[in-house]
Amino acid sequence: MEIKGKNIIELQRLIDAGSLTSYQLTLEYIKRITQFDFRGPQLNSICEMNPDALEIAASLDRERKIKGPRGLLHATCHYWHKSC
């Protein structure tokens, strides 16, 4: 699944349609961060990642399936910028 260039609404539509899960989305973000921050050009834009990110994403997928989405940002990846 190509997520590059997709906005939050497009990602939510894919999740709603069952074409994408939060787990898959998180995995794609982790791959991309690894590709550009920890290998390749080593941009160092991400200091650290939550080691529980995939587990949290899977939990949010289960919650969404049972209760529906909490809102527009439910089960999407977030990050906060801070100086490393």
Distance bins in CASP14 RR format, pairs under 12 A and 6 or more apart:
PFRMAT RR
TARGET T0000
AUTHOR 0000-0000-0000
RMODE 2
METHOD distances of the structure
MODEL  1
1 10 0 0 0 0 0 1 0 0 0 0 0
1 11 0 0 0 0 1 0 0 0 0 0 0
1 14 1 0 0 1 0 0 0 0 0 0 0
1 15 0 0 0 0 0 1 0 0 0 0 0
1 17 0 0 0 0 0 1 0 0 0 0 0
1 18 0 0 0 0 0 1 0 0 0 0 0
1 19 1 0 0 1 0 0 0 0 0 0 0
1 20 1 0 1 0 0 0 0 0 0 0 0
1 21 0 0 0 0 1 0 0 0 0 0 0
1 23 0 0 0 0 0 1 0 0 0 0 0
1 24 1 0 0 1 0 0 0 0 0 0 0
1 25 1 0 0 1 0 0 0 0 0 0 0
1 26 0 0 0 0 0 1 0 0 0 0 0
1 27 0 0 0 0 1 0 0 0 0 0 0
1 28 1 0 0 1 0 0 0 0 0 0 0
1 29 0 0 0 0 0 1 0 0 0 0 0
1 31 0 0 0 0 0 1 0 0 0 0 0
1 32 0 0 0 0 0 1 0 0 0 0 0
2 10 0 0 0 0 0 1 0 0 0 0 0
2 11 0 0 0 0 0 1 0 0 0 0 0
2 14 0 0 0 0 0 1 0 0 0 0 0
2 19 0 0 0 0 0 1 0 0 0 0 0
2 20 0 0 0 0 0 1 0 0 0 0 0
2 24 0 0 0 0 0 1 0 0 0 0 0
2 25 0 0 0 0 0 1 0 0 0 0 0
2 28 0 0 0 0 1 0 0 0 0 0 0
2 31 0 0 0 0 0 1 0 0 0 0 0
2 32 0 0 0 0 0 1 0 0 0 0 0
3 10 0 0 0 0 1 0 0 0 0 0 0
3 11 1 0 0 1 0 0 0 0 0 0 0
3 14 0 0 0 0 1 0 0 0 0 0 0
3 15 0 0 0 0 0 1 0 0 0 0 0
3 19 0 0 0 0 0 1 0 0 0 0 0
3 20 0 0 0 0 1 0 0 0 0 0 0
3 22 0 0 0 0 0 1 0 0 0 0 0
3 24 0 0 0 0 1 0 0 0 0 0 0
3 25 1 0 0 1 0 0 0 0 0 0 0
3 26 0 0 0 0 0 1 0 0 0 0 0
3 27 0 0 0 0 0 1 0 0 0 0 0
3 28 1 0 1 0 0 0 0 0 0 0 0
3 29 1 0 0 1 0 0 0 0 0 0 0
3 30 0 0 0 0 0 1 0 0 0 0 0
3 31 0 0 0 0 1 0 0 0 0 0 0
3 32 1 0 0 1 0 0 0 0 0 0 0
3 76 0 0 0 0 0 1 0 0 0 0 0
3 77 0 0 0 0 1 0 0 0 0 0 0
4 10 0 0 0 0 0 1 0 0 0 0 0
4 11 0 0 0 0 0 1 0 0 0 0 0
4 28 0 0 0 0 1 0 0 0 0 0 0
4 29 0 0 0 0 0 1 0 0 0 0 0
4 31 0 0 0 0 0 1 0 0 0 0 0
4 32 1 0 0 1 0 0 0 0 0 0 0
4 35 0 0 0 0 0 1 0 0 0 0 0
4 36 0 0 0 0 0 1 0 0 0 0 0
5 11 0 0 0 0 1 0 0 0 0 0 0
5 28 0 0 0 0 0 1 0 0 0 0 0
5 32 0 0 0 0 0 1 0 0 0 0 0
6 12 0 0 0 0 1 0 0 0 0 0 0
6 13 0 0 0 0 1 0 0 0 0 0 0
6 14 1 0 0 1 0 0 0 0 0 0 0
6 15 0 0 0 0 0 1 0 0 0 0 0
6 19 0 0 0 0 0 1 0 0 0 0 0
6 20 0 0 0 0 1 0 0 0 0 0 0
6 25 0 0 0 0 1 0 0 0 0 0 0
6 28 0 0 0 0 0 1 0 0 0 0 0
6 29 0 0 0 0 0 1 0 0 0 0 0
6 76 0 0 0 0 0 1 0 0 0 0 0
6 77 0 0 0 0 0 1 0 0 0 0 0
7 13 0 0 0 0 1 0 0 0 0 0 0
7 14 0 0 0 0 0 1 0 0 0 0 0
7 72 0 0 0 0 0 1 0 0 0 0 0
7 76 0 0 0 0 0 1 0 0 0 0 0
8 14 0 0 0 0 0 1 0 0 0 0 0
8 15 0 0 0 0 0 1 0 0 0 0 0
8 25 0 0 0 0 0 1 0 0 0 0 0
8 69 0 0 0 0 0 1 0 0 0 0 0
8 71 0 0 0 0 0 1 0 0 0 0 0
8 72 1 0 0 1 0 0 0 0 0 0 0
8 73 1 0 0 1 0 0 0 0 0 0 0
8 74 0 0 0 0 0 1 0 0 0 0 0
8 75 0 0 0 0 0 1 0 0 0 0 0
8 76 1 0 0 1 0 0 0 0 0 0 0
8 77 0 0 0 0 0 1 0 0 0 0 0
8 78 0 0 0 0 0 1 0 0 0 0 0
9 15 0 0 0 0 0 1 0 0 0 0 0
9 16 0 0 0 0 0 1 0 0 0 0 0
9 71 0 0 0 0 0 1 0 0 0 0 0
9 72 1 0 0 1 0 0 0 0 0 0 0
9 73 0 0 0 0 0 1 0 0 0 0 0
9 76 0 0 0 0 0 1 0 0 0 0 0
10 16 0 0 0 0 0 1 0 0 0 0 0
10 17 0 0 0 0 0 1 0 0 0 0 0
10 19 0 0 0 0 0 1 0 0 0 0 0
10 20 0 0 0 0 1 0 0 0 0 0 0
10 25 0 0 0 0 0 1 0 0 0 0 0
10 72 0 0 0 0 0 1 0 0 0 0 0
10 76 0 0 0 0 0 1 0 0 0 0 0
11 17 0 0 0 0 0 1 0 0 0 0 0
11 18 0 0 0 0 0 1 0 0 0 0 0
11 19 0 0 0 0 0 1 0 0 0 0 0
11 20 1 0 0 1 0 0 0 0 0 0 0
11 21 0 0 0 0 0 1 0 0 0 0 0
11 22 0 0 0 0 1 0 0 0 0 0 0
11 24 0 0 0 0 0 1 0 0 0 0 0
11 25 1 0 0 1 0 0 0 0 0 0 0
11 26 0 0 0 0 0 1 0 0 0 0 0
11 28 0 0 0 0 0 1 0 0 0 0 0
11 29 0 0 0 0 0 1 0 0 0 0 0
11 69 0 0 0 0 0 1 0 0 0 0 0
11 72 0 0 0 0 1 0 0 0 0 0 0
11 73 0 0 0 0 1 0 0 0 0 0 0
11 74 0 0 0 0 0 1 0 0 0 0 0
11 75 0 0 0 0 1 0 0 0 0 0 0
11 76 1 0 0 1 0 0 0 0 0 0 0
11 77 0 0 0 0 1 0 0 0 0 0 0
12 18 0 0 0 0 0 1 0 0 0 0 0
12 19 0 0 0 0 0 1 0 0 0 0 0
12 20 0 0 0 0 1 0 0 0 0 0 0
12 22 0 0 0 0 0 1 0 0 0 0 0
12 25 0 0 0 0 0 1 0 0 0 0 0
12 64 0 0 0 0 0 1 0 0 0 0 0
12 68 0 0 0 0 0 1 0 0 0 0 0
12 69 1 0 0 1 0 0 0 0 0 0 0
12 70 0 0 0 0 0 1 0 0 0 0 0
12 71 0 0 0 0 1 0 0 0 0 0 0
12 72 1 0 0 1 0 0 0 0 0 0 0
12 73 0 0 0 0 1 0 0 0 0 0 0
12 74 0 0 0 0 1 0 0 0 0 0 0
12 75 0 0 0 0 1 0 0 0 0 0 0
12 76 1 0 0 1 0 0 0 0 0 0 0
13 19 0 0 0 0 1 0 0 0 0 0 0
13 20 0 0 0 0 1 0 0 0 0 0 0
13 69 0 0 0 0 0 1 0 0 0 0 0
13 72 0 0 0 0 0 1 0 0 0 0 0
13 76 0 0 0 0 0 1 0 0 0 0 0
14 20 1 1 0 0 0 0 0 0 0 0 0
14 21 0 0 0 0 1 0 0 0 0 0 0
14 22 0 0 0 0 0 1 0 0 0 0 0
14 24 0 0 0 0 1 0 0 0 0 0 0
14 25 0 0 0 0 1 0 0 0 0 0 0
14 28 0 0 0 0 0 1 0 0 0 0 0
14 75 0 0 0 0 0 1 0 0 0 0 0
14 76 0 0 0 0 0 1 0 0 0 0 0
15 21 1 0 0 1 0 0 0 0 0 0 0
15 22 1 0 0 1 0 0 0 0 0 0 0
15 23 0 0 0 0 0 1 0 0 0 0 0
15 24 0 0 0 0 1 0 0 0 0 0 0
15 25 1 0 0 1 0 0 0 0 0 0 0
15 26 0 0 0 0 0 1 0 0 0 0 0
15 57 0 0 0 0 0 1 0 0 0 0 0
15 60 0 0 0 0 1 0 0 0 0 0 0
15 61 0 0 0 0 1 0 0 0 0 0 0
15 64 1 0 0 1 0 0 0 0 0 0 0
15 65 0 0 0 0 0 1 0 0 0 0 0
15 68 0 0 0 0 0 1 0 0 0 0 0
15 69 0 0 0 0 1 0 0 0 0 0 0
15 71 0 0 0 0 0 1 0 0 0 0 0
15 72 0 0 0 0 0 1 0 0 0 0 0
15 73 0 0 0 0 0 1 0 0 0 0 0
15 74 0 0 0 0 1 0 0 0 0 0 0
15 75 1 0 0 1 0 0 0 0 0 0 0
15 76 0 0 0 0 1 0 0 0 0 0 0
15 77 0 0 0 0 0 1 0 0 0 0 0
16 22 0 0 0 0 0 1 0 0 0 0 0
16 64 0 0 0 0 1 0 0 0 0 0 0
16 65 0 0 0 0 0 1 0 0 0 0 0
16 68 0 0 0 0 1 0 0 0 0 0 0
16 69 1 0 0 1 0 0 0 0 0 0 0
16 71 0 0 0 0 0 1 0 0 0 0 0
16 72 0 0 0 0 0 1 0 0 0 0 0
16 74 0 0 0 0 0 1 0 0 0 0 0
16 75 0 0 0 0 0 1 0 0 0 0 0
18 24 0 0 0 0 1 0 0 0 0 0 0
18 25 0 0 0 0 0 1 0 0 0 0 0
18 61 0 0 0 0 0 1 0 0 0 0 0
18 64 0 0 0 0 0 1 0 0 0 0 0
18 65 0 0 0 0 0 1 0 0 0 0 0
18 75 0 0 0 0 0 1 0 0 0 0 0
19 25 0 0 0 0 0 1 0 0 0 0 0
20 26 0 0 0 0 0 1 0 0 0 0 0
20 27 0 0 0 0 0 1 0 0 0 0 0
20 28 0 0 0 0 1 0 0 0 0 0 0
20 29 0 0 0 0 0 1 0 0 0 0 0
20 57 0 0 0 0 0 1 0 0 0 0 0
20 61 0 0 0 0 0 1 0 0 0 0 0
20 64 0 0 0 0 0 1 0 0 0 0 0
20 75 0 0 0 0 1 0 0 0 0 0 0
20 76 0 0 0 0 0 1 0 0 0 0 0
20 77 0 0 0 0 0 1 0 0 0 0 0
21 27 0 0 0 0 1 0 0 0 0 0 0
21 28 0 0 0 0 0 1 0 0 0 0 0
21 54 0 0 0 0 0 1 0 0 0 0 0
21 57 1 0 0 1 0 0 0 0 0 0 0
21 58 0 0 0 0 1 0 0 0 0 0 0
21 59 0 0 0 0 0 1 0 0 0 0 0
21 60 0 0 0 0 1 0 0 0 0 0 0
21 61 1 0 1 0 0 0 0 0 0 0 0
21 62 0 0 0 0 0 1 0 0 0 0 0
21 64 0 0 0 0 1 0 0 0 0 0 0
21 65 0 0 0 0 1 0 0 0 0 0 0
21 75 0 0 0 0 1 0 0 0 0 0 0
21 76 0 0 0 0 0 1 0 0 0 0 0
22 28 0 0 0 0 0 1 0 0 0 0 0
22 29 0 0 0 0 0 1 0 0 0 0 0
22 53 0 0 0 0 1 0 0 0 0 0 0
22 54 0 0 0 0 1 0 0 0 0 0 0
22 55 0 0 0 0 0 1 0 0 0 0 0
22 56 0 0 0 0 1 0 0 0 0 0 0
22 57 1 0 1 0 0 0 0 0 0 0 0
22 58 1 0 0 1 0 0 0 0 0 0 0
22 59 0 0 0 0 1 0 0 0 0 0 0
22 60 1 0 1 0 0 0 0 0 0 0 0
22 61 1 0 1 0 0 0 0 0 0 0 0
22 62 0 0 0 0 1 0 0 0 0 0 0
22 63 0 0 0 0 1 0 0 0 0 0 0
22 64 1 0 0 1 0 0 0 0 0 0 0
22 65 0 0 0 0 0 1 0 0 0 0 0
22 69 0 0 0 0 0 1 0 0 0 0 0
22 70 0 0 0 0 0 1 0 0 0 0 0
22 73 0 0 0 0 0 1 0 0 0 0 0
22 74 0 0 0 0 1 0 0 0 0 0 0
22 75 1 1 0 0 0 0 0 0 0 0 0
22 76 1 0 0 1 0 0 0 0 0 0 0
22 77 0 0 0 0 1 0 0 0 0 0 0
22 78 0 0 0 0 0 1 0 0 0 0 0
23 29 0 0 0 0 0 1 0 0 0 0 0
23 30 0 0 0 0 0 1 0 0 0 0 0
23 53 0 0 0 0 1 0 0 0 0 0 0
23 54 1 0 0 1 0 0 0 0 0 0 0
23 55 0 0 0 0 1 0 0 0 0 0 0
23 56 0 0 0 0 1 0 0 0 0 0 0
23 57 1 0 1 0 0 0 0 0 0 0 0
23 58 1 0 1 0 0 0 0 0 0 0 0
23 59 0 0 0 0 1 0 0 0 0 0 0
23 60 0 0 0 0 1 0 0 0 0 0 0
23 61 1 0 1 0 0 0 0 0 0 0 0
23 62 0 0 0 0 1 0 0 0 0 0 0
23 64 0 0 0 0 0 1 0 0 0 0 0
23 65 0 0 0 0 0 1 0 0 0 0 0
23 75 0 0 0 0 1 0 0 0 0 0 0
23 76 0 0 0 0 0 1 0 0 0 0 0
23 77 0 0 0 0 0 1 0 0 0 0 0
24 30 0 0 0 0 0 1 0 0 0 0 0
24 31 0 0 0 0 0 1 0 0 0 0 0
24 54 0 0 0 0 1 0 0 0 0 0 0
24 57 0 0 0 0 1 0 0 0 0 0 0
24 58 0 0 0 0 0 1 0 0 0 0 0
24 60 0 0 0 0 0 1 0 0 0 0 0
24 61 0 0 0 0 1 0 0 0 0 0 0
24 75 0 0 0 0 0 1 0 0 0 0 0
24 76 0 0 0 0 0 1 0 0 0 0 0
24 77 0 0 0 0 0 1 0 0 0 0 0
25 31 0 0 0 0 0 1 0 0 0 0 0
25 32 0 0 0 0 0 1 0 0 0 0 0
25 53 0 0 0 0 0 1 0 0 0 0 0
25 54 0 0 0 0 0 1 0 0 0 0 0
25 56 0 0 0 0 0 1 0 0 0 0 0
25 57 1 0 0 1 0 0 0 0 0 0 0
25 58 0 0 0 0 0 1 0 0 0 0 0
25 60 0 0 0 0 0 1 0 0 0 0 0
25 61 0 0 0 0 1 0 0 0 0 0 0
25 64 0 0 0 0 0 1 0 0 0 0 0
25 73 0 0 0 0 0 1 0 0 0 0 0
25 74 0 0 0 0 0 1 0 0 0 0 0
25 75 1 0 0 1 0 0 0 0 0 0 0
25 76 1 0 0 1 0 0 0 0 0 0 0
25 77 1 0 0 1 0 0 0 0 0 0 0
25 78 0 0 0 0 0 1 0 0 0 0 0
26 32 0 0 0 0 0 1 0 0 0 0 0
26 33 0 0 0 0 0 1 0 0 0 0 0
26 49 0 0 0 0 1 0 0 0 0 0 0
26 50 0 0 0 0 1 0 0 0 0 0 0
26 52 0 0 0 0 0 1 0 0 0 0 0
26 53 1 0 1 0 0 0 0 0 0 0 0
26 54 1 0 1 0 0 0 0 0 0 0 0
26 55 0 0 0 0 1 0 0 0 0 0 0
26 56 1 0 0 1 0 0 0 0 0 0 0
26 57 1 1 0 0 0 0 0 0 0 0 0
26 58 0 0 0 0 1 0 0 0 0 0 0
26 59 0 0 0 0 0 1 0 0 0 0 0
26 60 0 0 0 0 1 0 0 0 0 0 0
26 61 0 0 0 0 1 0 0 0 0 0 0
26 75 0 0 0 0 1 0 0 0 0 0 0
26 76 0 0 0 0 1 0 0 0 0 0 0
26 77 1 0 1 0 0 0 0 0 0 0 0
26 78 0 0 0 0 0 1 0 0 0 0 0
26 79 0 0 0 0 0 1 0 0 0 0 0
27 33 0 0 0 0 0 1 0 0 0 0 0
27 34 0 0 0 0 0 1 0 0 0 0 0
27 49 0 0 0 0 0 1 0 0 0 0 0
27 53 0 0 0 0 1 0 0 0 0 0 0
27 54 1 0 0 1 0 0 0 0 0 0 0
27 55 0 0 0 0 0 1 0 0 0 0 0
27 57 1 0 0 1 0 0 0 0 0 0 0
27 58 0 0 0 0 0 1 0 0 0 0 0
27 61 0 0 0 0 0 1 0 0 0 0 0
27 77 0 0 0 0 1 0 0 0 0 0 0
28 34 0 0 0 0 0 1 0 0 0 0 0
28 35 0 0 0 0 0 1 0 0 0 0 0
28 53 0 0 0 0 0 1 0 0 0 0 0
28 54 0 0 0 0 0 1 0 0 0 0 0
28 57 0 0 0 0 0 1 0 0 0 0 0
28 76 0 0 0 0 0 1 0 0 0 0 0
28 77 0 0 0 0 1 0 0 0 0 0 0
29 35 0 0 0 0 0 1 0 0 0 0 0
29 36 0 0 0 0 0 1 0 0 0 0 0
29 37 0 0 0 0 0 1 0 0 0 0 0
29 46 0 0 0 0 1 0 0 0 0 0 0
29 49 0 0 0 0 1 0 0 0 0 0 0
29 50 0 0 0 0 0 1 0 0 0 0 0
29 53 0 0 0 0 1 0 0 0 0 0 0
29 54 0 0 0 0 0 1 0 0 0 0 0
29 57 0 0 0 0 1 0 0 0 0 0 0
29 76 0 0 0 0 1 0 0 0 0 0 0
29 77 1 0 1 0 0 0 0 0 0 0 0
29 78 0 0 0 0 0 1 0 0 0 0 0
29 79 0 0 0 0 1 0 0 0 0 0 0
30 36 0 0 0 0 0 1 0 0 0 0 0
30 37 0 0 0 0 0 1 0 0 0 0 0
30 38 0 0 0 0 0 1 0 0 0 0 0
30 46 0 0 0 0 1 0 0 0 0 0 0
30 49 1 0 0 1 0 0 0 0 0 0 0
30 50 0 0 0 0 1 0 0 0 0 0 0
30 51 0 0 0 0 0 1 0 0 0 0 0
30 52 0 0 0 0 0 1 0 0 0 0 0
30 53 1 0 0 1 0 0 0 0 0 0 0
30 54 1 0 0 1 0 0 0 0 0 0 0
30 57 0 0 0 0 1 0 0 0 0 0 0
30 77 0 0 0 0 1 0 0 0 0 0 0
30 79 0 0 0 0 0 1 0 0 0 0 0
31 37 0 0 0 0 0 1 0 0 0 0 0
31 38 0 0 0 0 0 1 0 0 0 0 0
31 39 0 0 0 0 0 1 0 0 0 0 0
31 49 0 0 0 0 0 1 0 0 0 0 0
31 54 0 0 0 0 0 1 0 0 0 0 0
31 77 0 0 0 0 0 1 0 0 0 0 0
32 38 0 0 0 0 0 1 0 0 0 0 0
32 39 0 0 0 0 0 1 0 0 0 0 0
32 40 0 0 0 0 0 1 0 0 0 0 0
32 43 0 0 0 0 0 1 0 0 0 0 0
32 45 0 0 0 0 0 1 0 0 0 0 0
32 46 0 0 0 0 1 0 0 0 0 0 0
32 49 0 0 0 0 0 1 0 0 0 0 0
32 77 0 0 0 0 0 1 0 0 0 0 0
32 79 0 0 0 0 0 1 0 0 0 0 0
33 39 0 0 0 0 1 0 0 0 0 0 0
33 40 0 0 0 0 0 1 0 0 0 0 0
33 42 0 0 0 0 0 1 0 0 0 0 0
33 43 0 0 0 0 1 0 0 0 0 0 0
33 44 0 0 0 0 0 1 0 0 0 0 0
33 45 0 0 0 0 1 0 0 0 0 0 0
33 46 1 0 1 0 0 0 0 0 0 0 0
33 47 0 0 0 0 0 1 0 0 0 0 0
33 48 0 0 0 0 0 1 0 0 0 0 0
33 49 1 0 0 1 0 0 0 0 0 0 0
33 50 0 0 0 0 0 1 0 0 0 0 0
33 53 0 0 0 0 0 1 0 0 0 0 0
33 77 0 0 0 0 1 0 0 0 0 0 0
33 79 0 0 0 0 1 0 0 0 0 0 0
34 40 0 0 0 0 1 0 0 0 0 0 0
34 42 0 0 0 0 0 1 0 0 0 0 0
34 43 0 0 0 0 0 1 0 0 0 0 0
34 46 0 0 0 0 1 0 0 0 0 0 0
34 49 0 0 0 0 1 0 0 0 0 0 0
35 41 0 0 0 0 1 0 0 0 0 0 0
35 42 0 0 0 0 0 1 0 0 0 0 0
35 43 0 0 0 0 1 0 0 0 0 0 0
35 45 0 0 0 0 0 1 0 0 0 0 0
35 46 0 0 0 0 0 1 0 0 0 0 0
36 42 1 0 0 1 0 0 0 0 0 0 0
36 43 1 0 1 0 0 0 0 0 0 0 0
36 44 0 0 0 0 1 0 0 0 0 0 0
36 45 1 0 0 1 0 0 0 0 0 0 0
36 46 0 0 0 0 1 0 0 0 0 0 0
37 43 1 0 1 0 0 0 0 0 0 0 0
37 44 1 0 0 1 0 0 0 0 0 0 0
37 45 1 0 1 0 0 0 0 0 0 0 0
37 46 1 0 1 0 0 0 0 0 0 0 0
37 47 0 0 0 0 1 0 0 0 0 0 0
37 48 0 0 0 0 0 1 0 0 0 0 0
37 49 0 0 0 0 1 0 0 0 0 0 0
37 79 0 0 0 0 0 1 0 0 0 0 0
37 84 0 0 0 0 0 1 0 0 0 0 0
38 44 0 0 0 0 1 0 0 0 0 0 0
38 45 0 0 0 0 0 1 0 0 0 0 0
38 46 0 0 0 0 1 0 0 0 0 0 0
38 47 0 0 0 0 0 1 0 0 0 0 0
38 48 0 0 0 0 0 1 0 0 0 0 0
38 49 0 0 0 0 1 0 0 0 0 0 0
43 84 0 0 0 0 0 1 0 0 0 0 0
44 81 0 0 0 0 0 1 0 0 0 0 0
44 83 0 0 0 0 0 1 0 0 0 0 0
44 84 1 0 0 1 0 0 0 0 0 0 0
45 79 0 0 0 0 1 0 0 0 0 0 0
45 80 0 0 0 0 0 1 0 0 0 0 0
45 81 1 0 0 1 0 0 0 0 0 0 0
45 82 0 0 0 0 0 1 0 0 0 0 0
45 83 0 0 0 0 0 1 0 0 0 0 0
45 84 0 0 0 0 1 0 0 0 0 0 0
46 53 0 0 0 0 0 1 0 0 0 0 0
46 77 0 0 0 0 0 1 0 0 0 0 0
46 79 1 0 0 1 0 0 0 0 0 0 0
46 80 0 0 0 0 0 1 0 0 0 0 0
46 81 0 0 0 0 1 0 0 0 0 0 0
46 82 0 0 0 0 0 1 0 0 0 0 0
46 84 0 0 0 0 1 0 0 0 0 0 0
47 79 0 0 0 0 1 0 0 0 0 0 0
47 80 0 0 0 0 0 1 0 0 0 0 0
47 81 0 0 0 0 1 0 0 0 0 0 0
47 82 1 0 0 1 0 0 0 0 0 0 0
47 83 0 0 0 0 1 0 0 0 0 0 0
47 84 1 1 0 0 0 0 0 0 0 0 0
48 79 0 0 0 0 0 1 0 0 0 0 0
48 80 0 0 0 0 0 1 0 0 0 0 0
48 82 0 0 0 0 1 0 0 0 0 0 0
48 84 0 0 0 0 1 0 0 0 0 0 0
49 56 0 0 0 0 0 1 0 0 0 0 0
49 77 0 0 0 0 1 0 0 0 0 0 0
49 78 0 0 0 0 0 1 0 0 0 0 0
49 79 0 0 0 0 1 0 0 0 0 0 0
49 80 0 0 0 0 0 1 0 0 0 0 0
50 56 1 0 0 1 0 0 0 0 0 0 0
50 57 0 0 0 0 0 1 0 0 0 0 0
50 77 0 0 0 0 1 0 0 0 0 0 0
50 78 0 0 0 0 0 1 0 0 0 0 0
50 79 0 0 0 0 1 0 0 0 0 0 0
50 80 0 0 0 0 0 1 0 0 0 0 0
52 58 0 0 0 0 0 1 0 0 0 0 0
52 59 0 0 0 0 1 0 0 0 0 0 0
52 60 0 0 0 0 0 1 0 0 0 0 0
53 59 0 0 0 0 0 1 0 0 0 0 0
53 60 0 0 0 0 0 1 0 0 0 0 0
53 75 0 0 0 0 0 1 0 0 0 0 0
53 76 0 0 0 0 0 1 0 0 0 0 0
53 77 1 0 0 1 0 0 0 0 0 0 0
53 78 0 0 0 0 0 1 0 0 0 0 0
53 79 0 0 0 0 1 0 0 0 0 0 0
54 60 0 0 0 0 0 1 0 0 0 0 0
54 61 0 0 0 0 0 1 0 0 0 0 0
54 77 0 0 0 0 0 1 0 0 0 0 0
55 61 0 0 0 0 0 1 0 0 0 0 0
55 62 0 0 0 0 0 1 0 0 0 0 0
56 62 0 0 0 0 0 1 0 0 0 0 0
56 63 0 0 0 0 0 1 0 0 0 0 0
56 75 0 0 0 0 1 0 0 0 0 0 0
56 76 0 0 0 0 0 1 0 0 0 0 0
56 77 0 0 0 0 1 0 0 0 0 0 0
56 78 0 0 0 0 0 1 0 0 0 0 0
57 63 0 0 0 0 0 1 0 0 0 0 0
57 64 0 0 0 0 0 1 0 0 0 0 0
57 74 0 0 0 0 0 1 0 0 0 0 0
57 75 1 0 0 1 0 0 0 0 0 0 0
57 76 0 0 0 0 1 0 0 0 0 0 0
57 77 1 0 0 1 0 0 0 0 0 0 0
57 78 0 0 0 0 0 1 0 0 0 0 0
58 64 0 0 0 0 0 1 0 0 0 0 0
58 65 0 0 0 0 0 1 0 0 0 0 0
58 75 0 0 0 0 1 0 0 0 0 0 0
59 65 0 0 0 0 0 1 0 0 0 0 0
59 66 0 0 0 0 0 1 0 0 0 0 0
59 74 0 0 0 0 0 1 0 0 0 0 0
59 75 0 0 0 0 1 0 0 0 0 0 0
60 66 0 0 0 0 0 1 0 0 0 0 0
60 67 0 0 0 0 0 1 0 0 0 0 0
60 68 0 0 0 0 0 1 0 0 0 0 0
60 69 0 0 0 0 1 0 0 0 0 0 0
60 70 0 0 0 0 1 0 0 0 0 0 0
60 71 0 0 0 0 0 1 0 0 0 0 0
60 73 0 0 0 0 0 1 0 0 0 0 0
60 74 1 0 0 1 0 0 0 0 0 0 0
60 75 1 1 0 0 0 0 0 0 0 0 0
60 76 0 0 0 0 1 0 0 0 0 0 0
60 77 0 0 0 0 0 1 0 0 0 0 0
60 78 0 0 0 0 0 1 0 0 0 0 0
61 67 0 0 0 0 0 1 0 0 0 0 0
61 68 0 0 0 0 0 1 0 0 0 0 0
61 69 0 0 0 0 0 1 0 0 0 0 0
61 74 0 0 0 0 0 1 0 0 0 0 0
61 75 1 0 0 1 0 0 0 0 0 0 0
61 76 0 0 0 0 0 1 0 0 0 0 0
62 68 0 0 0 0 0 1 0 0 0 0 0
62 75 0 0 0 0 1 0 0 0 0 0 0
63 69 0 0 0 0 1 0 0 0 0 0 0
63 70 0 0 0 0 1 0 0 0 0 0 0
63 71 0 0 0 0 0 1 0 0 0 0 0
63 74 0 0 0 0 1 0 0 0 0 0 0
63 75 1 0 0 1 0 0 0 0 0 0 0
64 70 0 0 0 0 1 0 0 0 0 0 0
64 71 0 0 0 0 1 0 0 0 0 0 0
64 73 0 0 0 0 0 1 0 0 0 0 0
64 74 1 0 0 1 0 0 0 0 0 0 0
64 75 1 0 1 0 0 0 0 0 0 0 0
64 76 0 0 0 0 0 1 0 0 0 0 0
65 74 0 0 0 0 0 1 0 0 0 0 0
65 75 0 0 0 0 0 1 0 0 0 0 0
67 74 0 0 0 0 1 0 0 0 0 0 0
67 75 0 0 0 0 0 1 0 0 0 0 0
68 74 1 0 0 1 0 0 0 0 0 0 0
68 75 0 0 0 0 1 0 0 0 0 0 0
69 75 1 0 0 1 0 0 0 0 0 0 0
69 76 0 0 0 0 1 0 0 0 0 0 0
70 76 0 0 0 0 0 1 0 0 0 0 0
END
